[in-house]
């Protein structure tokens, strides 16, 4: 094998958002176990079209011994990956968190609906502040001082029906999307909030999709950077609306 330019992915930095996938015309990158991976050396041309698409700066071009780029193998590989029908094409996506899907209610005994679930129920909203978007909240807002801080990925309240009573009640809250926003800004803002206020506890609630891991990372780094010993708790919600154990 000859030494040539090829993609290298820093898995510690990668949050599995999948933004690099469309940037690779050869299909050499895939999300596997929540991380971007190089499927095969022979599919990577080493030109770096995927560079600049990663918000975590986890991709670089290095020189190492690698199998030669094989254009014919790429054509065959892409042909095999082509969606077999329209439905499959619509659902195809580089990022698991962006993949289109229909959510069917589970029919097992664990989640079987009780008769009362068929009756419309109105609950009292538990939101005790405004604003809630992490980029908009003042770091020294009075509602943060002495509070239990709930850091919420913004898809969670739509997926988890008991969000207000089960998670939000009695807490201050900030909401954001680590896939659409700059995680570094999240870390800086959360660090200031924790530094400037007497935060008693931090709970991070995210979806099970890989891109939400950026929010978990932001919370953990912010607590560490604050220099305070604040308990940090993680809650993960499945796409079908359950708290995952």
C-alpha positions in Angstrom: 0.0 0.0 0.0 1.2 3.5 -0.8 1.1 6.5 1.4 -1.6 9.0 0.3 -4.1 11.6 1.6 -7.2 10.2 3.3 -9.9 11.2 5.8 -9.4 10.8 9.5 -12.2 11.2 12.0 -11.7 12.1 15.6 -14.4 10.0 17.3 -14.0 11.9 20.6 -15.1 15.1 18.9 -17.7 13.5 16.6 -21.3 13.9 17.9 -22.8 11.8 15.2 -24.8 14.7 13.6 -24.3 13.3 10.1 -23.7 16.6 8.4 -20.6 15.3 6.8 -22.5 12.4 5.0 -24.0 14.5 2.2 -20.6 16.1 1.6 -19.0 12.8 0.6 -20.1 12.1 -3.0 -18.4 8.7 -2.8 -20.4 7.5 0.2 -17.2 6.8 2.1 -18.6 8.1 5.4 -21.5 6.6 7.4 -22.9 7.0 10.9 -22.2 3.7 12.7 -22.9 3.3 16.5 -23.5 7.1 16.8 -20.2 8.1 15.2 -19.1 9.1 11.6 -16.9 6.3 10.3 -14.8 5.8 7.1 -16.5 2.7 5.5 -13.4 1.7 3.4 -10.2 3.4 2.4 -10.8 2.6 -1.2 -14.0 4.7 -1.2 -12.2 7.9 0.0 -10.5 10.0 -2.7 -8.7 12.2 -0.1 -9.8 15.4 -1.7 -11.6 16.6 1.5 -15.0 17.6 0.1 -16.4 16.7 3.6 -14.1 19.2 5.3 -15.9 22.2 6.7 -19.2 20.4 7.1 -18.4 19.2 10.6 -19.5 21.6 13.4 -17.3 19.7 15.9 -14.1 20.0 13.7 -13.8 16.3 13.9 -12.6 15.6 10.3 -9.2 16.2 8.8 -7.1 15.0 5.9 -3.9 13.1 6.8 -1.3 11.1 5.0 -1.0 7.5 5.8 -0.6 4.1 4.1 -4.0 3.3 2.6 -5.6 1.2 -0.1 -5.7 3.1 -3.4 -8.9 5.0 -4.3 -11.0 2.7 -6.5 -13.5 4.7 -8.7 -15.1 1.5 -10.1 -15.6 0.1 -6.6 -17.3 3.4 -5.6 -19.7 3.2 -8.5 -20.7 -0.3 -7.5 -21.0 0.6 -3.9 -23.2 3.6 -4.6 -25.4 1.5 -7.0 -25.9 -1.0 -4.2 -26.9 1.8 -1.8 -29.5 3.3 -4.1 -33.0 3.2 -2.5 -35.1 0.4 -4.0 -38.3 2.3 -3.9 -39.8 5.8 -3.4 -40.6 5.2 0.3 -37.1 4.1 1.0 -35.7 7.1 -0.8 -37.8 9.5 1.3 -36.6 7.9 4.5 -32.9 7.8 3.5 -30.7 10.2 5.4 -27.1 10.5 6.6 -28.2 11.4 10.2 -30.3 9.0 12.2 -31.8 12.0 14.0 -33.1 13.4 10.7 -34.5 10.2 9.2 -38.2 10.4 8.4 -40.3 7.8 10.1 -43.8 7.2 11.3 -44.2 6.5 15.0 -46.6 3.7 15.8 -47.9 3.3 19.3 -46.6 0.2 21.1 -49.2 -2.4 21.7 -47.5 -4.4 24.5 -48.9 -4.7 28.0 -46.3 -2.3 29.3 -47.7 0.7 27.3 -51.3 -0.4 26.7 -53.6 2.6 27.0 -55.9 2.7 29.9 -59.5 3.9 29.5 -58.7 7.2 31.1 -56.2 8.0 28.3 -59.1 8.3 25.9 -60.5 11.2 27.9 -59.1 14.7 27.1 -57.0 15.9 30.0 -55.9 19.5 30.7 -52.8 20.1 32.8 -51.5 23.3 34.3 -48.4 24.5 32.5 -45.3 24.3 34.7 -43.2 26.9 32.9 -42.2 29.6 35.4 -39.9 31.9 33.3 -39.3 33.5 29.9 -37.4 33.3 27.7 -36.4 29.6 27.5 -34.0 29.5 24.5 -30.5 29.1 25.7 -29.1 31.7 23.3 -31.7 34.3 24.6 -31.8 33.8 28.4 -29.8 36.3 30.5 -27.0 34.5 32.4 -27.9 36.3 35.6 -31.7 36.0 35.4 -33.2 35.8 38.9 -35.0 32.5 38.2 -31.7 30.7 37.9 -30.4 31.5 41.4 -31.0 28.6 43.8 -32.7 26.5 41.1 -32.6 23.0 39.7 -31.5 23.7 36.0 -33.2 21.6 33.3 -31.3 21.7 30.0 -33.6 20.4 27.3 -33.0 19.4 23.7 -35.8 21.2 21.9 -37.5 18.1 20.4 -38.1 16.5 23.9 -41.3 18.3 24.8 -42.9 17.1 21.6 -41.9 13.5 22.1 -42.4 13.2 25.9 -46.1 13.7 26.9 -45.3 14.1 30.6 -42.7 16.8 30.1 -44.4 19.5 32.1 -45.3 17.5 35.2 -42.6 14.8 35.0 -39.6 16.9 34.1 -40.2 20.7 34.1 -42.1 21.2 37.3 -40.2 23.2 39.9 -37.1 23.8 37.7 -35.6 26.6 35.6 -35.1 25.6 32.0 -33.0 26.3 28.9 -33.8 24.8 25.5 -31.6 24.3 22.5 -30.6 22.1 19.6 -26.9 21.0 19.4 -27.3 20.0 15.8 -28.5 23.4 14.6 -26.5 25.7 16.9 -22.8 26.1 17.9 -22.1 23.8 20.8 -19.1 25.9 21.9 -21.5 28.8 22.5 -23.7 26.5 24.5 -20.8 25.5 26.7 -19.8 29.2 27.3 -23.3 30.3 28.1 -24.0 27.3 30.4 -20.7 27.8 32.2 -21.6 31.5 32.9 -25.1 30.5 34.2 -23.6 27.9 36.6 -20.8 30.2 37.7 -23.0 33.2 38.4 -25.9 31.4 40.1 -26.3 29.0 43.0 -27.4 26.1 40.8 -28.4 23.2 43.0 -28.5 20.5 40.4 -28.4 20.1 36.6 -30.6 17.7 34.6 -30.0 17.2 30.9 -32.9 15.7 29.0 -32.2 14.7 25.4 -33.6 12.5 22.6 -32.0 9.1 21.9 -30.6 10.3 18.5 -26.8 10.8 18.2 -26.9 14.5 17.5 -28.3 15.1 21.0 -25.1 14.0 22.5 -23.8 17.5 21.8 -26.1 18.8 24.5 -24.9 16.2 27.0 -21.3 17.2 26.2 -22.1 20.9 26.6 -23.6 20.4 30.0 -20.8 18.2 31.3 -18.1 20.6 30.1 -19.9 23.6 31.5 -20.2 22.1 34.9 -16.5 21.2 34.9 -15.5 24.7 33.6 -17.6 26.4 36.3 -15.4 24.9 39.0 -18.4 24.0 41.1 -19.4 20.6 42.3 -23.0 20.5 40.9 -24.7 17.1 40.5 -25.4 16.3 36.8 -28.2 14.0 35.8 -29.0 12.6 32.3 -32.5 11.7 31.1 -32.8 10.2 27.6 -36.2 10.0 25.7 -36.9 7.5 23.0 -38.4 8.7 19.7 -41.7 7.0 20.7 -41.9 9.0 23.9 -40.5 6.8 26.7 -37.8 7.5 29.3 -35.0 5.1 28.4 -33.4 3.2 31.4 
